[in-house]
Amino acid sequence: MLSLLRRRPHERAGYLLYGRAVAQARSPHYFAALGVPDTLDGRFDMVALFAFLLVDRLQTDRDPAGRPVAQAVFDAMFSDMDQNLRQMGVGDLSVAARVKTMWTAFNGRCHAYADALALGGTALEGALARNVWRTEAPPAGAAPLAAEVRAQARHLAGQEFAALAAGEAGFLPPGAP
């Protein structure tokens, strides 16, 4: 019974890191200056993008705790998605299916973004255009967002794992590639 009352080892860090990703994703810069659709889908895509950057950074760290902390970020994200759906009035029977759809979307984006970052060139622009803008053409093209994503990935790569594992991640200010 006592084990049910204990938190998972990296749960606090996961929620703190996820909170930082959400705060970054909510910046008006992405919606006003870069033309990310200011819709439920557009907001999800930005949260997914910044959560991906954290999860990718953590999963690739040499520290054996990297993957468990990345999992804690993922868990925090989908706990929040579940809670938000319930607050929006989605019925209990539909929440699990919708969360599964979001998980599938997030997983696909993580693979697309990781592959695109590894490939270099304009692959990231293509992945962002397909996922963030979906059927619309990005007003200014996807290059400005791609430049920011690359800069954020480099910035996160330079941060000490101990700070990340404590829930401290610093993102560059929006618009600063």
Residue frames relative to the residue before (quaternion, step in Angstrom):
aa qw qx qy qz dx dy dz
M 1.0000 0.0000 0.0000 0.0000 0.00 0.00 0.00
L 0.6492 0.5223 -0.3258 0.4467 3.60 0.95 -0.82
S 0.6089 0.5639 -0.3665 0.4207 3.60 1.05 -0.63
L 0.6124 0.5500 -0.3509 0.4464 3.60 1.13 -0.51
L 0.6761 0.4974 -0.2864 0.4620 3.57 1.15 -0.57
R 0.6076 0.5580 -0.3541 0.4405 3.59 1.21 -0.37
R 0.4220 -0.6754 0.5435 0.2653 3.51 -1.13 0.69
R 0.5588 -0.5608 0.4796 0.3785 3.50 -1.26 0.42
P 0.6788 -0.5626 0.2852 0.3760 3.59 -1.02 0.77
H 0.8098 0.2611 -0.1250 0.5103 3.63 0.88 -0.82
E 0.3060 0.7987 -0.4780 0.1998 3.58 1.27 0.22
R 0.6626 0.5041 -0.3151 0.4555 3.60 0.83 -0.92
A 0.6600 0.4972 -0.3076 0.4718 3.59 0.88 -0.91
G 0.6300 0.5485 -0.3302 0.4395 3.58 0.97 -0.83
Y 0.6861 0.4697 -0.2831 0.4779 3.57 0.90 -0.91
L 0.6429 0.5156 -0.3310 0.4596 3.60 0.97 -0.77
L 0.6719 0.4882 -0.2962 0.4716 3.58 0.91 -0.91
Y 0.6430 0.5119 -0.3231 0.4692 3.55 0.94 -0.84
G 0.6298 0.5402 -0.3259 0.4531 3.58 1.00 -0.78
R 0.6439 0.5056 -0.3168 0.4789 3.57 1.05 -0.72
A 0.6280 0.5248 -0.3313 0.4695 3.57 1.03 -0.78
V 0.6566 0.5045 -0.3090 0.4678 3.59 0.93 -0.87
A 0.6478 0.5178 -0.3252 0.4545 3.59 0.89 -0.88
Q 0.6581 0.4948 -0.3071 0.4772 3.58 0.95 -0.83
A 0.6802 0.5148 -0.2857 0.4367 3.57 0.90 -0.96
R 0.6779 0.5069 -0.2897 0.4467 3.59 1.11 -0.57
S 0.4040 0.7281 -0.4784 0.2788 3.59 1.21 -0.05
P 0.4986 -0.6688 0.4630 0.2995 3.60 -0.84 0.92
H 0.4986 0.6788 -0.4110 0.3489 3.60 1.19 -0.51
Y 0.6910 0.4978 -0.2976 0.4314 3.58 0.80 -0.96
F 0.7116 0.4489 -0.2488 0.4799 3.55 1.02 -0.79
A 0.7316 0.4189 -0.2412 0.4808 3.60 0.90 -0.89
A 0.7784 0.3669 -0.1989 0.4690 3.59 0.68 -1.05
L 0.7813 0.3378 -0.1813 0.4925 3.60 0.95 -0.80
G 0.4665 -0.7332 0.4056 0.2835 3.57 1.26 -0.08
V 0.2736 0.7291 -0.5692 0.2638 3.58 1.11 0.59
P 0.5078 -0.6562 0.4456 0.3361 3.62 -0.79 0.89
D 0.2952 -0.7518 0.5655 0.1671 3.57 -0.80 1.04
T 0.3523 0.6962 -0.5129 0.3580 3.50 0.49 1.35
L 0.6974 -0.4216 0.3475 0.4639 3.54 -1.27 0.05
D 0.6666 0.4923 -0.2958 0.4751 3.58 0.95 -0.88
G 0.6586 0.5128 -0.3130 0.4530 3.59 0.92 -0.86
R 0.6539 0.4993 -0.3091 0.4771 3.57 1.00 -0.78
F 0.6217 0.5230 -0.3391 0.4743 3.58 1.02 -0.79
D 0.6641 0.5214 -0.3120 0.4357 3.57 0.89 -0.90
M 0.6685 0.4816 -0.3136 0.4721 3.59 0.99 -0.73
V 0.6229 0.5071 -0.3424 0.4875 3.60 1.01 -0.73
A 0.6483 0.5171 -0.3164 0.4607 3.59 0.93 -0.89
L 0.6432 0.5372 -0.3235 0.4394 3.59 0.97 -0.83
F 0.7282 0.4155 -0.2537 0.4824 3.60 0.81 -0.94
A 0.5952 0.5212 -0.3677 0.4887 3.60 1.11 -0.52
F 0.6065 0.5478 -0.3474 0.4597 3.60 1.02 -0.77
L 0.6551 0.5239 -0.3293 0.4335 3.59 0.83 -0.94
L 0.6725 0.4773 -0.2976 0.4809 3.59 0.98 -0.79
V 0.6667 0.5041 -0.3071 0.4550 3.58 0.84 -0.97
D 0.6544 0.5131 -0.3128 0.4590 3.58 0.93 -0.88
R 0.6481 0.5171 -0.3145 0.4622 3.58 0.94 -0.89
L 0.6949 0.4799 -0.2777 0.4579 3.57 0.89 -0.92
Q 0.6722 0.5127 -0.3064 0.4375 3.59 0.91 -0.88
T 0.7232 0.4346 -0.2531 0.4733 3.57 1.06 -0.61
D 0.4727 0.6668 -0.4537 0.3552 3.60 1.22 0.07
R 0.5391 -0.6390 0.4512 0.3121 3.56 -1.12 0.67
D 0.5630 0.6091 -0.3890 0.4009 3.56 1.16 -0.52
P 0.4917 -0.6862 0.4437 0.3009 3.61 -0.81 0.92
A 0.6256 0.5324 -0.3457 0.4536 3.60 1.19 -0.35
G 0.4304 0.7314 -0.4455 0.2852 3.62 1.24 -0.15
R 0.7012 0.4622 -0.2756 0.4677 3.56 0.81 -0.97
P 0.6653 0.4837 -0.3337 0.4605 3.66 0.86 -0.73
V 0.6383 0.4936 -0.3429 0.4809 3.61 1.03 -0.65
A 0.6135 0.5318 -0.3410 0.4738 3.60 1.04 -0.75
Q 0.6446 0.5124 -0.3179 0.4701 3.58 0.97 -0.82
A 0.6339 0.5304 -0.3290 0.4567 3.59 1.04 -0.74
V 0.6128 0.5185 -0.3468 0.4852 3.61 1.08 -0.67
F 0.6432 0.5224 -0.3056 0.4691 3.56 0.94 -0.94
D 0.6639 0.5064 -0.3014 0.4604 3.60 0.88 -0.94
A 0.6471 0.5124 -0.3162 0.4678 3.58 0.97 -0.85
M 0.6427 0.5341 -0.3269 0.4413 3.57 0.95 -0.87
F 0.7584 0.3972 -0.2368 0.4593 3.57 0.74 -0.96
S 0.5403 0.5522 -0.4059 0.4883 3.56 1.23 -0.24
D 0.6576 0.5017 -0.2956 0.4781 3.57 1.00 -0.87
M 0.6361 0.5214 -0.3317 0.4621 3.61 0.96 -0.81
D 0.6318 0.5309 -0.3189 0.4661 3.57 0.97 -0.88
Q 0.6827 0.4900 -0.2824 0.4627 3.57 0.85 -1.03
N 0.6586 0.5117 -0.3157 0.4525 3.61 0.93 -0.84
L 0.6303 0.5224 -0.3395 0.4632 3.59 0.98 -0.77
R 0.6557 0.5064 -0.3110 0.4657 3.57 0.94 -0.86
Q 0.6624 0.5008 -0.3057 0.4658 3.60 0.98 -0.81
M 0.6523 0.4989 -0.3054 0.4821 3.58 1.18 -0.59
G 0.5805 -0.6329 0.3498 0.3742 3.57 1.29 -0.01
V 0.3708 0.7021 -0.5190 0.3165 3.57 1.19 0.35
G 0.4966 -0.6887 0.4487 0.2788 3.56 -0.85 0.97
D 0.6606 -0.5489 0.3574 0.3669 3.53 -1.14 0.73
L 0.6772 0.5039 -0.3002 0.4443 3.58 0.96 -0.81
S 0.6982 0.4664 -0.2698 0.4715 3.61 1.15 -0.52
V 0.5283 0.6721 -0.4069 0.3220 3.58 1.15 -0.55
A 0.6704 0.5107 -0.3200 0.4328 3.61 0.77 -0.94
A 0.6644 0.4961 -0.3103 0.4650 3.59 0.93 -0.84
R 0.6694 0.4915 -0.3056 0.4657 3.59 0.95 -0.80
V 0.6346 0.5083 -0.3340 0.4769 3.58 1.01 -0.77
K 0.6283 0.5265 -0.3383 0.4621 3.59 1.00 -0.75
T 0.6330 0.5173 -0.3251 0.4755 3.59 1.00 -0.78
M 0.6545 0.5014 -0.3086 0.4743 3.60 0.98 -0.83
W 0.6268 0.5321 -0.3332 0.4615 3.57 1.01 -0.83
T 0.6539 0.5108 -0.3127 0.4622 3.57 0.91 -0.91
A 0.6495 0.5093 -0.3087 0.4727 3.58 0.97 -0.87
F 0.6626 0.5010 -0.3064 0.4649 3.58 0.90 -0.90
N 0.6499 0.5204 -0.3158 0.4550 3.56 0.90 -0.91
G 0.6597 0.5063 -0.3049 0.4643 3.59 0.93 -0.88
R 0.6595 0.5003 -0.3067 0.4698 3.56 0.97 -0.83
C 0.6196 0.5422 -0.3482 0.4481 3.60 0.97 -0.78
H 0.6744 0.4785 -0.2980 0.4769 3.58 0.88 -0.89
A 0.6629 0.5099 -0.3103 0.4520 3.59 0.90 -0.90
Y 0.6963 0.4667 -0.2848 0.4651 3.59 0.88 -0.90
A 0.6438 0.5110 -0.3312 0.4635 3.61 0.94 -0.80
D 0.6579 0.4987 -0.3071 0.4735 3.58 0.91 -0.89
A 0.6715 0.5071 -0.2971 0.4513 3.58 0.92 -0.91
L 0.6429 0.5055 -0.3278 0.4729 3.59 0.98 -0.77
A 0.6611 0.5048 -0.3025 0.4654 3.57 1.01 -0.80
L 0.6691 0.5120 -0.2982 0.4485 3.60 1.01 -0.79
G 0.2773 -0.7644 0.5321 0.2360 3.56 0.99 -0.78
G 0.6470 0.5174 -0.3869 0.4049 3.54 -1.25 -0.38
T 0.7397 -0.3867 0.3009 0.4613 3.56 -1.02 -0.82
A 0.3184 0.7747 -0.4970 0.2267 3.60 1.21 0.27
L 0.6557 0.5125 -0.3246 0.4495 3.59 0.94 -0.80
E 0.6082 0.5481 -0.3532 0.4528 3.58 1.00 -0.75
G 0.6649 0.5065 -0.2973 0.4615 3.58 0.95 -0.89
A 0.6639 0.5015 -0.3058 0.4628 3.57 0.93 -0.90
L 0.6617 0.4938 -0.3087 0.4722 3.59 0.97 -0.81
A 0.6423 0.5223 -0.3326 0.4518 3.59 0.92 -0.85
R 0.6804 0.4915 -0.2924 0.4582 3.60 0.93 -0.86
N 0.7717 0.3906 -0.1978 0.4612 3.57 0.91 -0.85
V 0.7309 0.4184 -0.2527 0.4763 3.60 0.85 -0.86
W 0.7842 0.2971 -0.1612 0.5204 3.57 0.85 -0.93
R 0.2563 -0.8239 0.4699 0.1863 3.57 1.31 -0.25
T 0.8492 -0.0776 0.0686 0.5178 3.61 -0.35 -1.15
E 0.6295 0.5157 -0.3390 0.4721 3.59 1.23 -0.25
A 0.4410 -0.6329 0.5492 0.3215 3.55 -1.22 0.42
P 0.4949 -0.6410 0.4790 0.3387 3.62 -0.89 0.83
P 0.5444 -0.6595 0.4021 0.3270 3.62 -0.77 0.99
A 0.7879 0.2210 -0.1144 0.5632 3.59 0.91 -0.89
G 0.5878 -0.5285 0.3780 0.4821 3.56 1.24 0.20
A 0.5519 -0.6315 0.4381 0.3236 3.56 -1.23 0.32
A 0.4488 0.7304 -0.4333 0.2782 3.60 1.24 -0.23
P 0.6627 0.4978 -0.3529 0.4342 3.67 0.81 -0.74
L 0.6617 0.4770 -0.3138 0.4860 3.61 0.96 -0.79
A 0.6294 0.5349 -0.3374 0.4516 3.59 0.98 -0.79
A 0.6346 0.5199 -0.3328 0.4650 3.60 0.98 -0.79
E 0.6616 0.4941 -0.3104 0.4710 3.58 0.97 -0.80
V 0.6364 0.5245 -0.3316 0.4583 3.60 0.98 -0.81
R 0.6506 0.5044 -0.3210 0.4682 3.61 0.91 -0.85
A 0.6579 0.5031 -0.3086 0.4678 3.59 0.95 -0.88
Q 0.6457 0.5086 -0.3236 0.4687 3.60 0.98 -0.81
A 0.6410 0.5234 -0.3290 0.4550 3.61 0.95 -0.84
R 0.6539 0.4928 -0.3123 0.4816 3.61 0.95 -0.84
H 0.6487 0.5289 -0.3119 0.4497 3.57 0.97 -0.89
L 0.6733 0.4798 -0.2922 0.4807 3.59 0.92 -0.89
A 0.6188 0.5550 -0.3452 0.4357 3.60 1.03 -0.74
G 0.6940 0.4798 -0.2717 0.4631 3.58 1.11 -0.62
Q 0.5800 0.5900 -0.3822 0.4116 3.59 1.23 -0.04
E 0.5456 -0.6375 0.4465 0.3107 3.53 -1.04 0.83
F 0.5375 -0.6417 0.4447 0.3188 3.54 -0.98 0.86
A 0.6132 0.5687 -0.3606 0.4129 3.62 0.95 -0.80
A 0.6528 0.4963 -0.3172 0.4764 3.59 0.99 -0.79
L 0.6478 0.5094 -0.3195 0.4677 3.58 0.95 -0.86
A 0.6720 0.5022 -0.2942 0.4579 3.58 0.92 -0.89
A 0.6573 0.4664 -0.3015 0.5095 3.57 1.26 -0.37
G 0.5934 -0.6064 0.3491 0.3979 3.58 1.29 0.09
E 0.5746 0.5857 -0.3707 0.4351 3.55 1.28 0.27
A 0.1324 0.7623 -0.6207 0.1271 3.55 -0.45 1.23
G 0.1763 -0.7784 0.5933 0.1050 3.51 -0.96 0.82
F 0.1798 -0.7535 0.6246 0.0991 3.54 -0.85 1.03
L 0.5424 -0.5667 0.4983 0.3692 3.54 -1.24 0.44
P 0.5775 -0.5598 0.4310 0.4090 3.60 -1.11 0.45
P 0.5730 -0.5868 0.4299 0.3776 3.62 -1.01 0.68
G 0.7865 0.2956 -0.2454 0.4835 3.54 -0.95 0.93
A 0.6490 0.4949 -0.3174 0.4829 3.59 1.28 0.03
P 0.0935 -0.8343 0.5406 0.0547 3.60 0.06 1.19
